[in-house]
C-alpha cells in the first residue's frame, strides 16, 4: 500500500483503498469472534442486547471519529448497523446454548 503522497494515479489510490478495506473486513471478522465469545458470558436476552452498553460505546466511537476528522454521524450510522448485525448474531449464538 502506498502513502497518499506516493500515489501517482487513480490506480494507486484504488489499490490502497482496496488494501485498507481488506484489513477492515479482517478486523470486523476478528470482532465477530469476540461477539460470539461474549454470548458465553450472558445470562439473558437483555444482557445480549445491552442497550446501555451500546449507547455508551457509540458515544465513544463518535469521539474517536471526531479526533480523526471523520463525521461522528457517519461513524454512528456505521456502528449502529454493525452492532445491530452483531447483536442478532450474538442472540442466535446465545439461544443455541440454551
Order of alpha helices (4+ residues) and beta strands (2+ residues): alpha-alpha-alpha-alpha
